[in-house]
Amino acid sequence: MIRFKALLIGSGTIIFLGLLMELFFLLGATAYTLIIKQYPQWHDIGLMLSYLAGGLMYFIAMATGGYICANFARQHVYLHNLIIAVFTIGLSLFASLDENGFTLNTGIFALSGIAFTLAGGFIWIRHQRMPN
């Protein structure tokens, strides 16, 4: 049975954390731009760090949403996680896609989001099986 409360709370968590982390990422990108003006030799390292930071923030947002959704669902955890992953990724892609359509990065974004959300559910299941 699908628990809509779990879907709503899990999706809301992903959206909230995603927006919050996007704010932090934009503040960091602004600081990075100012630093690069003074130290252009850091450009390549900064690009690598920005992808690393963005990926880590994306993992945290999606996995936390998956974990919280699993906590409220309690049954059929992976189904609930898959539903919220597809919903939130679809919402994000709908808001950000332009006329160029899907690219390789778009596919990587979608697949990693599903994997990260399922990872949150997996972590919740592992915590439930651990002895107190």
C-alpha positions as semicolon CSV with decimal commas, in nm:
position;residue;x (nm);y (nm);z (nm)
1;M;0,000;0,000;0,000
2;I;0,128;0,343;-0,093
3;R;0,146;0,587;0,195
4;F;0,090;0,935;0,059
5;K;0,211;1,093;0,380
6;A;0,551;0,931;0,325
7;L;0,555;1,049;-0,037
8;L;0,463;1,404;0,062
9;I;0,715;1,428;0,345
10;G;0,994;1,262;0,145
11;S;0,936;1,485;-0,159
12;G;0,908;1,793;0,059
13;T;1,237;1,708;0,229
14;I;1,416;1,667;-0,104
15;I;1,273;1,993;-0,240
16;F;1,355;2,187;0,077
17;L;1,708;2,052;0,111
18;G;1,767;2,088;-0,262
19;L;1,671;2,455;-0,256
20;L;1,871;2,520;0,060
21;M;2,179;2,353;-0,080
22;E;2,136;2,535;-0,410
23;L;2,149;2,860;-0,212
24;F;2,474;2,751;-0,045
25;F;2,614;2,637;-0,378
26;L;2,535;2,972;-0,541
27;L;2,698;3,160;-0,254
28;G;3,005;2,940;-0,294
29;A;3,005;2,993;-0,671
30;T;2,996;3,367;-0,619
31;A;3,292;3,348;-0,382
32;Y;3,469;3,121;-0,631
33;T;3,420;3,378;-0,909
34;L;3,569;3,650;-0,694
35;I;3,867;3,432;-0,602
36;I;3,931;3,333;-0,964
37;K;3,961;3,699;-1,062
38;Q;4,252;3,731;-0,821
39;Y;4,404;3,382;-0,870
40;P;4,329;3,250;-1,222
41;Q;4,560;2,950;-1,171
42;W;4,296;2,798;-0,939
43;H;4,039;2,774;-1,217
44;D;4,076;2,401;-1,292
45;I;4,086;2,297;-0,928
46;G;3,783;2,513;-0,857
47;L;3,582;2,344;-1,132
48;M;3,664;2,002;-0,992
49;L;3,573;2,112;-0,639
50;S;3,245;2,265;-0,756
51;Y;3,139;1,937;-0,918
52;L;3,244;1,747;-0,607
53;A;3,056;1,984;-0,375
54;G;2,747;1,982;-0,598
55;G;2,745;1,602;-0,615
56;L;2,785;1,572;-0,239
57;M;2,501;1,817;-0,174
58;Y;2,282;1,631;-0,425
59;F;2,357;1,300;-0,252
60;I;2,274;1,446;0,089
61;A;1,943;1,595;-0,028
62;M;1,825;1,285;-0,214
63;A;1,945;1,029;0,042
64;T;1,793;1,226;0,332
65;G;1,462;1,246;0,149
66;G;1,476;0,872;0,081
67;Y;1,557;0,797;0,444
68;I;1,274;1,012;0,579
69;C;1,029;0,872;0,325
70;A;1,129;0,519;0,426
71;N;1,078;0,605;0,792
72;F;0,719;0,708;0,725
73;A;0,645;0,434;0,471
74;R;0,777;0,140;0,679
75;Q;0,670;-0,104;0,402
76;H;0,755;-0,114;0,032
77;V;1,039;0,126;0,105
78;Y;1,206;0,106;-0,235
79;L;0,877;0,164;-0,417
80;H;0,813;0,478;-0,213
81;N;1,171;0,593;-0,271
82;L;1,143;0,534;-0,644
83;I;0,821;0,735;-0,662
84;I;0,963;1,038;-0,479
85;A;1,287;1,020;-0,680
86;V;1,103;1,019;-1,013
87;F;0,869;1,295;-0,896
88;T;1,136;1,531;-0,764
89;I;1,376;1,467;-1,053
90;G;1,093;1,521;-1,300
91;L;0,999;1,844;-1,126
92;S;1,359;1,962;-1,136
93;L;1,404;1,870;-1,501
94;F;1,074;2,031;-1,597
95;A;1,185;2,355;-1,435
96;S;1,535;2,354;-1,584
97;L;1,526;2,195;-1,929
98;D;1,552;2,422;-2,228
99;E;1,503;2,364;-2,600
100;N;1,818;2,148;-2,617
101;G;1,637;1,868;-2,435
102;F;1,814;1,579;-2,267
103;T;2,191;1,550;-2,260
104;L;2,432;1,300;-2,109
105;N;2,455;1,513;-1,795
106;T;2,075;1,510;-1,768
107;G;2,073;1,130;-1,779
108;I;2,351;1,108;-1,520
109;F;2,159;1,355;-1,300
110;A;1,839;1,147;-1,322
111;L;2,001;0,808;-1,266
112;S;2,218;0,926;-0,980
113;G;1,918;1,091;-0,813
114;I;1,727;0,765;-0,823
115;A;2,029;0,576;-0,689
116;F;2,086;0,831;-0,410
117;T;1,722;0,819;-0,302
118;L;1,725;0,439;-0,299
119;A;2,047;0,457;-0,097
120;G;1,859;0,657;0,167
121;G;1,598;0,382;0,183
122;F;1,870;0,119;0,202
123;I;2,034;0,301;0,494
124;W;1,699;0,316;0,675
125;I;1,647;-0,059;0,625
126;R;1,998;-0,130;0,758
127;H;1,929;0,086;1,065
128;Q;1,608;-0,108;1,133
129;R;1,794;-0,440;1,126
130;M;2,066;-0,330;1,365
131;P;2,029;-0,455;1,723
132;N;1,972;-0,182;1,979
